[in-house]
Amino acid sequence: MPGRNEGADAHRLGVRHDPLRHLHGTHRAGPLTAEAVQAPCATCGTLIGGDTEHLLAALRASESRFRAAFLDAGIGMALIDTDDLFLEINPAFAAMLGREVPDLVSQHIHTVIDPEETPRRLYRELVRGERDRVVVEKRLKHRAGHEVWSRVTISLIRDDAGQPQYTLAMFEDVSEQRKLGDRLAYQALHDPLTRLPNRTLFFERLQAVFDAPETGAPRRVGLCYVDLDGFAAINETLGHQIGDQLLVAVADRLERGFARTEGQSVARLGGDEFALLVTDSRGGEQLTALAGALIEALERPFEVAGHRLVVTASIGVVERPVRGSTPTDLLRDADSTLYWSKADGRARWTLYDQDRGADQLTRHLLATALRPALERGEFTVEYQPLVGLSDGAVRGAEALVRWVHPRYGTLSPDRFIPLAEESGAIVPLGRWVLEESCRQARRWLAEFPDTETFVSVNLAARQIWDSDIVGDVARVLELTGLPARLLQLEITESAVLGPGGRPSQALQELADMGVRIAIDDFGTGYSNLAYLSRLPVHVLKLDGTFIEAFREGAKPPPGHRADADEQIVGAMVQLAHALGLTVTAEGIENAAQAERLRLTGCDTAQGWYFARPGEAELVAAILRENRPRP
């Protein structure tokens, strides 16, 4: 350290500077005038006399106090010159690095701090006097080789002329806080059970793929969405503890086999769902090969707590260019493809198909729009005549609902009825069709009272299970004034033979009201003839596939007897008549079919040969044409 007898000018000029003395700034009493005698120092408050010895004594006392504070401070402190050399360091800073004070004096700061672009730019701005303070977190090099995280506050010390002279750096050890933060960050981004990246980290990595700029050839991305088949059964039979251990074993096998290749990462998305992300895929063949390898890897038995467990996986595979897509699109399509894989039989992979995806999207849009469409009045009912084969007279008409969609045009029932049944919208839609059809049949009755034309309305199984169908029918008949004998309800075999006694009870109550019950598509379902004697069935409607044999020139499928369907139809007609039932044939296309079915014993028929489905006026026009003339 410099000597202490530098004269009174040291207070004013700061020459032969002890850095710590200059840092403190010394006493500043101003010119030694009479007015300044016994004036307090502007820095420390000490009364300063007029003589130089008193001034120097106060200066030495102040410097001593500051040096003691510097050396005894509990945090690391260092004075650094404008050439980035350590001028003074305190013991706390040396101890933080596992070193002695003399080891660091005159050393360059980069011996203990790695240079980083942004912090170094800020520090150079500080040294040039462009800023007065910088606060950063830096990793310091400990003598033992590990890193010490420190919050560093660097302040600029200027000389009397205001020019940068030193920097004072204070180092606060935040290693423990940093470790805690790292642990919390790890826990937030990793699955606690399998220690794989979780859904959050997976989404971050996926988003990074789409955010990264393209510098060369168009980038592509691939995803294998994995779901274990039958995992729920293992949980239920062996317990969740075994299930958890199985998930850990699956995760370990996936991580070892597929996450250690550059550009590939594995994540657990939740439950028994995992994902393999390929950030720079080379095409669909690479992804399907990976999917096949995933299935093969998971099919090998797992030894878990003394149990030998075998699992399979269903995998949805999506691969495409990054440009023109989004993470949301990729995940949505992967989820759809996984669903297809399970629907196609499980234990397999399925590659995303745009046409199939578009169809599924359309189905989803239609399913969600069903109820609002009913409220907006987008549905209409068309009618197809049911004609007596013996005389050609119209006996009734089947009501067929249509959806006049504002985007897709008129949709036939096969496009939306299955969706309505899945979503439950079939219940309000069925009520509307029933009421609309009965109202129309009442109009026919008013205009043609002698014909007693009935209306036949399809009844979905869910209408029986999820609504009071008996009450609904009674209310509609009362509301419209239609006699119960002019309403026929068509129900499929699968609905009739559902579990429990509710269908049979409901059908019996409807029959007791006078409503006719028809079995639709007879012969294609369970074909359990026993129910024909137990249930109040009035009509059998033969499925159109049986009627194919009655077409002129029709060729049976390979291995199929030419007359088999005709004999089956004949047998069913005889059985029905023996039970007092009538038989309706569907799908009649020409006069020859109609005649052969008449000779076989069918009572009524419908099909394009007689009339295509149309507005209610179509039935009325036929009734007027066939009305006996006075």
VOKOLNU-228974 format. One record per residue (C-alpha): residue number from 1; residue in three letters; x, y, z. Coordinates in steps of 0.05 Angstrom, whole numbers. Layout:
REM VOKOLNU-228974
- vovex_tordo_px_py_pz
- NUM_ala_X_Y_Z
...
END
This chain:
REM VOKOLNU-228974
- vovex_tordo_px_py_pz
- 1_met_0_0_0
- 2_pro_26_72_-12
- 3_gly_55_114_45
- 4_arg_12_158_89
- 5_asn_54_224_87
- 6_glu_29_250_21
- 7_gly_14_320_45
- 8_ala_-51_358_49
- 9_asp_-57_359_-26
- 10_ala_-74_285_-25
- 11_his_-142_304_3
- 12_arg_-155_350_-55
- 13_leu_-118_318_-113
- 14_gly_-119_244_-96
- 15_val_-47_233_-121
- 16_arg_-9_169_-106
- 17_his_-74_137_-97
- 18_asp_-90_80_-52
- 19_pro_-150_51_-90
- 20_leu_-189_42_-26
- 21_arg_-174_113_-5
- 22_his_-198_139_-71
- 23_leu_-258_95_-69
- 24_his_-278_126_-2
- 25_gly_-268_194_-34
- 26_thr_-230_224_27
- 27_his_-255_283_67
- 28_arg_-276_341_26
- 29_ala_-274_406_67
- 30_gly_-263_455_11
- 31_pro_-211_512_14
- 32_leu_-179_523_82
- 33_thr_-209_590_98
- 34_ala_-227_620_164
- 35_glu_-299_600_152
- 36_ala_-279_528_143
- 37_val_-248_522_212
- 38_gln_-285_468_251
- 39_ala_-329_455_190
- 40_pro_-355_383_185
- 41_cys_-330_338_130
- 42_ala_-382_331_75
- 43_thr_-369_257_71
- 44_cys_-362_230_142
- 45_gly_-383_288_187
- 46_thr_-315_295_223
- 47_leu_-300_366_245
- 48_ile_-242_389_205
- 49_gly_-196_441_233
- 50_gly_-154_488_195
- 51_asp_-88_452_203
- 52_thr_-62_399_156
- 53_glu_-44_348_210
- 54_his_-116_345_235
- 55_leu_-140_336_163
- 56_leu_-92_279_150
- 57_ala_-111_245_215
- 58_ala_-184_247_197
- 59_leu_-167_220_128
- 60_arg_-128_162_158
- 61_ala_-184_146_206
- 62_ser_-235_145_150
- 63_glu_-192_102_105
- 64_ser_-180_54_163
- 65_arg_-254_46_175
- 66_phe_-268_34_101
- 67_arg_-211_-16_94
- 68_ala_-237_-54_154
- 69_ala_-306_-56_122
- 70_phe_-276_-80_56
- 71_leu_-233_-134_87
- 72_asp_-285_-160_137
- 73_ala_-345_-158_90
- 74_gly_-386_-222_88
- 75_ile_-393_-218_12
- 76_gly_-338_-219_-40
- 77_met_-311_-152_-61
- 78_ala_-258_-132_-111
- 79_leu_-228_-69_-141
- 80_ile_-213_-76_-215
- 81_asp_-175_-28_-259
- 82_thr_-194_-7_-329
- 83_asp_-150_-62_-358
- 84_asp_-192_-115_-323
- 85_leu_-139_-131_-271
- 86_phe_-154_-144_-198
- 87_leu_-123_-88_-156
- 88_glu_-153_-108_-88
- 89_ile_-195_-167_-66
- 90_asn_-223_-184_1
- 91_pro_-216_-251_37
- 92_ala_-290_-268_26
- 93_phe_-281_-266_-49
- 94_ala_-217_-308_-46
- 95_ala_-252_-359_-1
- 96_met_-311_-362_-49
- 97_leu_-262_-387_-102
- 98_gly_-221_-431_-56
- 99_arg_-160_-387_-64
- 100_glu_-115_-340_-24
- 101_val_-116_-264_-33
- 102_pro_-46_-259_-63
- 103_asp_-64_-311_-116
- 104_leu_-113_-264_-147
- 105_val_-83_-194_-141
- 106_ser_-59_-169_-209
- 107_gln_-94_-227_-244
- 108_his_-141_-215_-302
- 109_ile_-215_-223_-285
- 110_his_-223_-277_-338
- 111_thr_-180_-324_-297
- 112_val_-241_-334_-253
- 113_ile_-298_-310_-297
- 114_asp_-313_-336_-367
- 115_pro_-327_-280_-416
- 116_glu_-398_-279_-444
- 117_glu_-422_-234_-499
- 118_thr_-478_-195_-467
- 119_pro_-448_-186_-396
- 120_arg_-381_-168_-427
- 121_arg_-413_-115_-472
- 122_leu_-448_-85_-411
- 123_tyr_-383_-85_-372
- 124_arg_-344_-50_-428
- 125_glu_-399_3_-429
- 126_leu_-389_11_-354
- 127_val_-313_18_-361
- 128_arg_-322_70_-416
- 129_gly_-366_110_-369
- 130_glu_-430_99_-408
- 131_arg_-466_69_-348
- 132_asp_-454_70_-273
- 133_arg_-476_1_-251
- 134_val_-484_-69_-279
- 135_val_-518_-128_-244
- 136_val_-510_-198_-274
- 137_glu_-508_-270_-253
- 138_lys_-442_-304_-270
- 139_arg_-409_-371_-261
- 140_leu_-342_-365_-224
- 141_lys_-287_-417_-229
- 142_his_-272_-450_-163
- 143_arg_-201_-476_-152
- 144_ala_-229_-547_-142
- 145_gly_-258_-545_-212
- 146_his_-332_-535_-199
- 147_glu_-372_-473_-213
- 148_val_-398_-421_-164
- 149_trp_-458_-381_-185
- 150_ser_-454_-309_-162
- 151_arg_-497_-247_-168
- 152_val_-447_-193_-187
- 153_thr_-459_-119_-177
- 154_ile_-406_-76_-210
- 155_ser_-403_-1_-197
- 156_leu_-360_50_-233
- 157_ile_-312_94_-192
- 158_arg_-291_158_-225
- 159_asp_-232_204_-210
- 160_asp_-238_277_-190
- 161_ala_-244_296_-263
- 162_gly_-303_248_-272
- 163_gln_-264_198_-314
- 164_pro_-270_122_-302
- 165_gln_-214_98_-256
- 166_tyr_-236_34_-222
- 167_thr_-295_-12_-216
- 168_leu_-319_-41_-151
- 169_ala_-348_-111_-158
- 170_met_-389_-145_-103
- 171_phe_-401_-220_-108
- 172_glu_-459_-254_-73
- 173_asp_-457_-330_-74
- 174_val_-525_-354_-100
- 175_ser_-505_-425_-116
- 176_glu_-556_-456_-69
- 177_gln_-612_-412_-94
- 178_arg_-591_-429_-165
- 179_lys_-592_-503_-150
- 180_leu_-660_-497_-119
- 181_gly_-684_-459_-180
- 182_asp_-654_-512_-225
- 183_arg_-689_-566_-186
- 184_leu_-755_-530_-189
- 185_ala_-746_-518_-264
- 186_tyr_-729_-591_-274
- 187_gln_-790_-613_-236
- 188_ala_-834_-566_-276
- 189_leu_-808_-595_-342
- 190_his_-801_-668_-325
- 191_asp_-848_-724_-306
- 192_pro_-837_-741_-233
- 193_leu_-849_-816_-244
- 194_thr_-808_-831_-306
- 195_arg_-762_-770_-306
- 196_leu_-775_-762_-380
- 197_pro_-791_-692_-407
- 198_asn_-864_-677_-393
- 199_arg_-918_-647_-436
- 200_thr_-895_-576_-421
- 201_leu_-823_-588_-443
- 202_phe_-847_-628_-503
- 203_phe_-890_-569_-526
- 204_glu_-831_-521_-516
- 205_arg_-786_-565_-559
- 206_leu_-840_-573_-611
- 207_gln_-852_-498_-613
- 208_ala_-777_-486_-620
- 209_val_-777_-529_-683
- 210_phe_-829_-485_-715
- 211_asp_-797_-420_-690
- 212_ala_-727_-436_-716
- 213_pro_-710_-400_-782
- 214_glu_-697_-442_-843
- 215_thr_-626_-433_-869
- 216_gly_-623_-486_-923
- 217_ala_-668_-539_-950
- 218_pro_-740_-538_-924
- 219_arg_-742_-569_-855
- 220_arg_-787_-627_-837
- 221_val_-813_-652_-770
- 222_gly_-840_-719_-749
- 223_leu_-878_-746_-689
- 224_cys_-895_-816_-664
- 225_tyr_-953_-812_-615
- 226_val_-950_-876_-572
- 227_asp_-1006_-905_-529
- 228_leu_-999_-971_-492
- 229_asp_-1053_-1022_-507
- 230_gly_-1087_-1054_-447
- 231_phe_-1050_-1014_-394
- 232_ala_-1114_-1000_-356
- 233_ala_-1125_-1075_-348
- 234_ile_-1056_-1082_-316
- 235_asn_-1072_-1025_-268
- 236_glu_-1138_-1057_-249
- 237_thr_-1113_-1128_-240
- 238_leu_-1043_-1118_-210
- 239_gly_-1052_-1050_-178
- 240_his_-1026_-980_-192
- 241_gln_-959_-993_-160
- 242_ile_-943_-1046_-212
- 243_gly_-972_-1002_-266
- 244_asp_-925_-945_-245
- 245_gln_-865_-991_-246
- 246_leu_-885_-1014_-315
- 247_leu_-888_-942_-339
- 248_val_-818_-930_-311
- 249_ala_-792_-991_-348
- 250_val_-826_-969_-413
- 251_ala_-797_-899_-406
- 252_asp_-727_-927_-393
- 253_arg_-731_-971_-455
- 254_leu_-756_-914_-498
- 255_glu_-703_-865_-471
- 256_arg_-646_-914_-482
- 257_gly_-669_-936_-550
- 258_phe_-695_-873_-582
- 259_ala_-675_-810_-544
- 260_arg_-599_-815_-551
- 261_thr_-598_-801_-625
- 262_glu_-587_-729_-645
- 263_gly_-651_-695_-665
- 264_gln_-696_-745_-628
- 265_ser_-728_-736_-560
- 266_val_-778_-777_-520
- 267_ala_-830_-748_-473
- 268_arg_-886_-774_-429
- 269_leu_-949_-735_-445
- 270_gly_-991_-765_-389
- 271_gly_-1020_-832_-368
- 272_asp_-994_-886_-414
- 273_glu_-982_-838_-472
- 274_phe_-911_-823_-498
- 275_ala_-884_-783_-556
- 276_leu_-822_-789_-600
- 277_leu_-805_-722_-632
- 278_val_-759_-720_-692
- 279_thr_-738_-648_-702
- 280_asp_-704_-656_-771
- 281_ser_-738_-715_-803
- 282_arg_-717_-744_-869
- 283_gly_-786_-764_-892
- 284_gly_-844_-811_-877
- 285_glu_-802_-874_-886
- 286_gln_-757_-854_-828
- 287_leu_-817_-842_-783
- 288_thr_-853_-906_-801
- 289_ala_-787_-945_-790
- 290_leu_-782_-913_-722
- 291_ala_-854_-931_-707
- 292_gly_-841_-1003_-726
- 293_ala_-779_-1004_-681
- 294_leu_-820_-974_-624
- 295_ile_-872_-1029_-630
- 296_glu_-818_-1083_-633
- 297_ala_-782_-1053_-572
- 298_leu_-845_-1050_-530
- 299_glu_-868_-1120_-548
- 300_arg_-808_-1151_-512
- 301_pro_-832_-1174_-443
- 302_phe_-820_-1130_-382
- 303_glu_-799_-1160_-315
- 304_val_-834_-1119_-262
- 305_ala_-836_-1138_-188
- 306_gly_-835_-1212_-204
- 307_his_-887_-1205_-260
- 308_arg_-871_-1219_-333
- 309_leu_-913_-1167_-369
- 310_val_-925_-1162_-444
- 311_val_-954_-1099_-473
- 312_thr_-966_-1074_-543
- 313_ala_-972_-1003_-569
- 314_ser_-1014_-966_-619
- 315_ile_-977_-909_-653
- 316_gly_-1001_-850_-694
- 317_val_-947_-824_-742
- 318_val_-945_-754_-772
- 319_glu_-889_-728_-816
- 320_arg_-891_-663_-856
- 321_pro_-854_-599_-874
- 322_val_-850_-547_-819
- 323_arg_-871_-492_-865
- 324_gly_-946_-491_-876
- 325_ser_-962_-526_-810
- 326_thr_-965_-509_-736
- 327_pro_-952_-548_-672
- 328_thr_-1027_-549_-660
- 329_asp_-1039_-580_-729
- 330_leu_-985_-632_-717
- 331_leu_-1012_-654_-649
- 332_arg_-1084_-655_-672
- 333_asp_-1067_-699_-731
- 334_ala_-1023_-744_-688
- 335_asp_-1081_-753_-640
- 336_ser_-1128_-770_-697
- 337_thr_-1079_-819_-727
- 338_leu_-1069_-853_-659
- 339_tyr_-1145_-861_-656
- 340_trp_-1145_-893_-725
- 341_ser_-1090_-940_-704
- 342_lys_-1131_-965_-644
- 343_ala_-1195_-968_-686
- 344_asp_-1159_-1010_-739
- 345_gly_-1140_-1064_-689
- 346_arg_-1086_-1038_-642
- 347_ala_-1013_-1062_-637
- 348_arg_-997_-1025_-700
- 349_trp_-976_-958_-728
- 350_thr_-1017_-915_-775
- 351_leu_-989_-859_-818
- 352_tyr_-1031_-796_-823
- 353_asp_-1074_-793_-886
- 354_gln_-1098_-725_-907
- 355_asp_-1162_-750_-939
- 356_arg_-1180_-791_-878
- 357_gly_-1164_-732_-834
- 358_ala_-1208_-686_-875
- 359_asp_-1265_-736_-869
- 360_gln_-1256_-740_-794
- 361_leu_-1254_-664_-790
- 362_thr_-1319_-661_-829
- 363_arg_-1350_-712_-783
- 364_his_-1329_-671_-723
- 365_leu_-1356_-607_-753
- 366_leu_-1422_-641_-769
- 367_ala_-1428_-672_-700
- 368_thr_-1418_-606_-665
- 369_ala_-1467_-570_-712
- 370_leu_-1524_-620_-705
- 371_arg_-1562_-588_-647
- 372_pro_-1554_-516_-672
- 373_ala_-1576_-539_-741
- 374_leu_-1640_-567_-712
- 375_glu_-1653_-501_-677
- 376_arg_-1641_-464_-742
- 377_gly_-1690_-508_-780
- 378_glu_-1639_-538_-828
- 379_phe_-1671_-607_-828
- 380_thr_-1727_-629_-873
- 381_val_-1765_-695_-884
- 382_glu_-1774_-731_-950
- 383_tyr_-1821_-789_-961
- 384_gln_-1815_-853_-1002
- 385_pro_-1880_-890_-1018
- 386_leu_-1892_-961_-992
- 387_val_-1932_-996_-1046
- 388_gly_-1975_-1059_-1043
- 389_leu_-1947_-1111_-1090
- 390_ser_-2015_-1141_-1102
- 391_asp_-2048_-1079_-1130
- 392_gly_-1994_-1024_-1135
- 393_ala_-2032_-979_-1088
- 394_val_-1995_-933_-1039
- 395_arg_-2005_-960_-969
- 396_gly_-1958_-913_-933
- 397_ala_-1892_-876_-937
- 398_glu_-1826_-880_-900
- 399_ala_-1802_-814_-871
- 400_leu_-1729_-800_-887
- 401_val_-1696_-740_-855
- 402_arg_-1648_-696_-895
- 403_trp_-1600_-642_-871
- 404_val_-1598_-582_-917
- 405_his_-1528_-560_-895
- 406_pro_-1508_-489_-914
- 407_arg_-1438_-512_-934
- 408_tyr_-1443_-585_-955
- 409_gly_-1512_-583_-987
- 410_thr_-1566_-636_-975
- 411_leu_-1539_-693_-933
- 412_ser_-1571_-762_-931
- 413_pro_-1583_-797_-864
- 414_asp_-1522_-842_-870
- 415_arg_-1478_-779_-866
- 416_phe_-1504_-753_-799
- 417_ile_-1550_-803_-764
- 418_pro_-1490_-844_-736
- 419_leu_-1460_-778_-711
- 420_ala_-1527_-759_-679
- 421_glu_-1530_-827_-644
- 422_glu_-1459_-820_-618
- 423_ser_-1470_-750_-592
- 424_gly_-1541_-760_-565
- 425_ala_-1569_-709_-613
- 426_ile_-1612_-764_-642
- 427_val_-1661_-755_-585
- 428_pro_-1684_-684_-601
- 429_leu_-1675_-696_-675
- 430_gly_-1718_-760_-671
- 431_arg_-1773_-722_-634
- 432_trp_-1774_-669_-688
- 433_val_-1778_-721_-744
- 434_leu_-1833_-759_-708
- 435_glu_-1875_-696_-699
- 436_glu_-1863_-671_-769
- 437_ser_-1880_-739_-800
- 438_cys_-1943_-748_-759
- 439_arg_-1966_-678_-776
- 440_gln_-1958_-694_-850
- 441_ala_-1994_-761_-844
- 442_arg_-2052_-724_-812
- 443_arg_-2055_-679_-874
- 444_trp_-2057_-740_-919
- 445_leu_-2113_-768_-877
- 446_ala_-2152_-703_-883
- 447_glu_-2145_-703_-959
- 448_phe_-2151_-778_-971
- 449_pro_-2193_-806_-914
- 450_asp_-2209_-870_-950
- 451_thr_-2136_-891_-962
- 452_glu_-2113_-886_-889
- 453_thr_-2041_-877_-912
- 454_phe_-1993_-891_-854
- 455_val_-1925_-860_-842
- 456_ser_-1865_-902_-822
- 457_val_-1813_-868_-778
- 458_asn_-1745_-896_-761
- 459_leu_-1731_-903_-687
- 460_ala_-1658_-904_-662
- 461_ala_-1639_-949_-605
- 462_arg_-1615_-889_-565
- 463_gln_-1684_-858_-568
- 464_ile_-1710_-918_-530
- 465_trp_-1654_-917_-478
- 466_asp_-1645_-842_-469
- 467_ser_-1715_-815_-473
- 468_asp_-1786_-831_-455
- 469_ile_-1805_-856_-524
- 470_val_-1874_-879_-502
- 471_gly_-1889_-811_-473
- 472_asp_-1860_-776_-534
- 473_val_-1904_-816_-582
- 474_ala_-1966_-806_-541
- 475_arg_-1954_-731_-538
- 476_val_-1942_-726_-613
- 477_leu_-2004_-766_-631
- 478_glu_-2046_-722_-586
- 479_leu_-2014_-659_-613
- 480_thr_-2023_-676_-687
- 481_gly_-2088_-715_-682
- 482_leu_-2061_-774_-720
- 483_pro_-2093_-841_-703
- 484_ala_-2042_-889_-673
- 485_arg_-2058_-942_-726
- 486_leu_-2028_-895_-780
- 487_leu_-1960_-891_-746
- 488_gln_-1908_-945_-758
- 489_leu_-1842_-944_-720
- 490_glu_-1782_-979_-751
- 491_ile_-1728_-1006_-705
- 492_thr_-1666_-1048_-720
- 493_glu_-1654_-1118_-694
- 494_ser_-1595_-1095_-652
- 495_ala_-1639_-1045_-615
- 496_val_-1693_-1097_-603
- 497_leu_-1643_-1147_-575
- 498_gly_-1606_-1098_-530
- 499_pro_-1592_-1117_-457
- 500_gly_-1647_-1113_-406
- 501_gly_-1721_-1111_-416
- 502_arg_-1732_-1038_-431
- 503_pro_-1739_-1043_-508
- 504_ser_-1790_-1099_-504
- 505_gln_-1829_-1063_-450
- 506_ala_-1830_-998_-489
- 507_leu_-1849_-1033_-554
- 508_gln_-1906_-1069_-519
- 509_glu_-1934_-1004_-491
- 510_leu_-1929_-972_-560
- 511_ala_-1964_-1032_-591
- 512_asp_-2018_-1028_-538
- 513_met_-2030_-956_-561
- 514_gly_-2043_-983_-632
- 515_val_-1976_-963_-662
- 516_arg_-1947_-1012_-714
- 517_ile_-1877_-1039_-701
- 518_ala_-1831_-1058_-759
- 519_ile_-1763_-1092_-755
- 520_asp_-1717_-1056_-804
- 521_asp_-1662_-1091_-844
- 522_phe_-1686_-1158_-821
- 523_gly_-1636_-1214_-832
- 524_thr_-1573_-1173_-826
- 525_gly_-1568_-1168_-750
- 526_tyr_-1573_-1222_-697
- 527_ser_-1628_-1258_-735
- 528_asn_-1653_-1289_-670
- 529_leu_-1721_-1312_-692
- 530_ala_-1743_-1325_-621
- 531_tyr_-1758_-1252_-609
- 532_leu_-1810_-1252_-664
- 533_ser_-1856_-1293_-619
- 534_arg_-1841_-1251_-557
- 535_leu_-1845_-1180_-583
- 536_pro_-1905_-1142_-612
- 537_val_-1876_-1139_-682
- 538_his_-1923_-1127_-741
- 539_val_-1877_-1120_-801
- 540_leu_-1810_-1148_-825
- 541_lys_-1771_-1103_-874
- 542_leu_-1722_-1146_-914
- 543_asp_-1654_-1115_-925
- 544_gly_-1638_-1095_-996
- 545_thr_-1579_-1144_-999
- 546_phe_-1629_-1202_-1002
- 547_ile_-1666_-1168_-1059
- 548_glu_-1605_-1168_-1104
- 549_ala_-1618_-1241_-1123
- 550_phe_-1685_-1220_-1153
- 551_arg_-1654_-1174_-1204
- 552_glu_-1654_-1200_-1275
- 553_gly_-1584_-1222_-1295
- 554_ala_-1557_-1215_-1225
- 555_lys_-1494_-1256_-1213
- 556_pro_-1482_-1283_-1143
- 557_pro_-1415_-1273_-1109
- 558_pro_-1362_-1327_-1119
- 559_gly_-1380_-1390_-1078
- 560_his_-1451_-1366_-1068
- 561_arg_-1510_-1407_-1094
- 562_ala_-1551_-1370_-1146
- 563_asp_-1617_-1387_-1114
- 564_ala_-1595_-1382_-1040
- 565_asp_-1621_-1312_-1027
- 566_glu_-1686_-1326_-1063
- 567_gln_-1698_-1388_-1021
- 568_ile_-1680_-1350_-957
- 569_val_-1729_-1295_-974
- 570_gly_-1783_-1346_-989
- 571_ala_-1770_-1380_-922
- 572_met_-1772_-1314_-884
- 573_val_-1837_-1293_-918
- 574_gln_-1870_-1359_-900
- 575_leu_-1846_-1353_-828
- 576_ala_-1871_-1282_-823
- 577_his_-1939_-1300_-851
- 578_ala_-1944_-1358_-804
- 579_leu_-1933_-1310_-746
- 580_gly_-1985_-1262_-774
- 581_leu_-1933_-1210_-798
- 582_thr_-1929_-1174_-864
- 583_val_-1865_-1168_-904
- 584_thr_-1837_-1106_-939
- 585_ala_-1781_-1111_-990
- 586_glu_-1733_-1052_-997
- 587_gly_-1691_-1029_-1055
- 588_ile_-1736_-1049_-1114
- 589_glu_-1705_-1024_-1178
- 590_asn_-1747_-1054_-1235
- 591_ala_-1813_-1088_-1252
- 592_ala_-1782_-1158_-1256
- 593_gln_-1758_-1153_-1184
- 594_ala_-1826_-1129_-1161
- 595_glu_-1862_-1186_-1196
- 596_arg_-1815_-1240_-1170
- 597_leu_-1821_-1214_-1099
- 598_arg_-1897_-1212_-1106
- 599_leu_-1896_-1285_-1127
- 600_thr_-1851_-1300_-1068
- 601_gly_-1904_-1272_-1022
- 602_cys_-1878_-1203_-1003
- 603_asp_-1935_-1156_-984
- 604_thr_-1907_-1087_-996
- 605_ala_-1845_-1057_-1026
- 606_gln_-1808_-992_-1035
- 607_gly_-1752_-970_-1081
- 608_trp_-1734_-926_-1140
- 609_tyr_-1777_-968_-1186
- 610_phe_-1839_-939_-1152
- 611_ala_-1813_-871_-1132
- 612_arg_-1751_-838_-1104
- 613_pro_-1756_-802_-1037
- 614_gly_-1785_-733_-1045
- 615_glu_-1829_-680_-1015
- 616_ala_-1895_-698_-983
- 617_glu_-1931_-673_-1046
- 618_leu_-1901_-732_-1084
- 619_val_-1942_-781_-1042
- 620_ala_-2003_-737_-1047
- 621_ala_-1997_-734_-1123
- 622_ile_-1994_-810_-1128
- 623_leu_-2055_-816_-1082
- 624_arg_-2094_-767_-1125
- 625_glu_-2075_-804_-1188
- 626_asn_-2098_-871_-1159
- 627_arg_-2161_-843_-1127
- 628_pro_-2223_-878_-1155
- 629_arg_-2258_-833_-1204
- 630_pro_-2333_-817_-1190
END
